[in-house]
């Protein structure tokens, strides 16, 4: 029974989370041979000011949402 945890920056919409869960589930079932129902995906939305990368907080280096 695979459990996959994804930490990503806060701000993704429900459709993006749904697509992520479906895609991860598809890959895990293809590789492992287990049924869809056996796969659990946990998504954690992390505020960029709680995420460090390269010695800096991500909200200091992350481009504004409108530019991505």
C-alpha positions as CSV (number, residue, x, y, z in Angstrom):
1,X,0.0,0.0,0.0
2,X,2.1,2.9,-1.3
3,X,1.8,6.3,0.4
4,X,3.3,9.2,-1.5
5,X,3.7,12.7,0.1
6,X,4.1,15.7,-2.1
7,X,5.3,19.0,-0.6
8,X,4.7,21.9,-3.0
9,X,4.3,25.7,-2.8
10,X,0.9,26.9,-1.7
11,X,-1.3,28.5,-4.3
12,X,-2.1,25.6,-6.7
13,X,-5.8,25.2,-7.4
14,X,-8.0,22.1,-6.9
15,X,-7.8,21.1,-10.5
16,X,-4.0,21.0,-10.3
17,X,-4.2,18.9,-7.1
18,X,-6.6,16.5,-8.8
19,X,-4.4,16.1,-11.8
20,X,-1.3,15.5,-9.6
21,X,-3.1,12.8,-7.6
22,X,-4.4,11.1,-10.8
23,X,-1.0,11.2,-12.5
24,X,1.0,9.9,-9.5
25,X,-1.6,7.2,-8.9
26,X,-1.3,6.1,-12.6
27,X,2.5,5.8,-12.4
28,X,2.5,4.0,-9.1
29,X,-0.1,1.4,-10.2
30,X,1.8,0.9,-13.5
31,X,5.1,0.3,-11.8
32,X,3.9,-1.6,-8.7
33,X,1.0,-3.5,-10.2
34,X,-1.2,-2.5,-7.2
35,X,-4.8,-1.3,-7.7
36,X,-5.6,2.4,-7.7
37,X,-7.4,2.0,-4.3
38,X,-4.2,1.0,-2.7
39,X,-2.4,4.2,-3.5
40,X,-2.6,7.1,-1.1
41,X,-1.3,10.6,-2.1
42,X,-0.9,13.3,0.5
43,X,-0.4,16.9,-0.8
44,X,1.0,19.4,1.6
45,X,0.7,23.1,0.5
46,X,3.7,24.9,2.0
47,X,3.8,28.7,2.2
48,X,7.0,29.8,0.4
49,X,8.1,31.7,3.5
50,X,8.3,28.3,5.2
51,X,10.5,26.8,2.4
52,X,14.2,27.3,2.2
53,X,16.3,26.9,-1.0
54,X,19.9,27.8,-1.5
55,X,20.2,29.4,1.9
56,X,17.2,31.8,1.3
57,X,13.5,31.7,1.9
58,X,11.6,30.7,-1.3
59,X,9.4,33.8,-1.1
60,X,12.5,35.9,-1.6
61,X,13.5,34.1,-4.8
62,X,10.2,33.0,-6.2
63,X,8.9,35.0,-9.2
64,X,5.5,36.6,-8.7
65,X,2.7,34.3,-9.6
66,X,1.7,36.4,-12.7
67,X,5.2,35.9,-14.2
68,X,5.2,32.1,-14.0
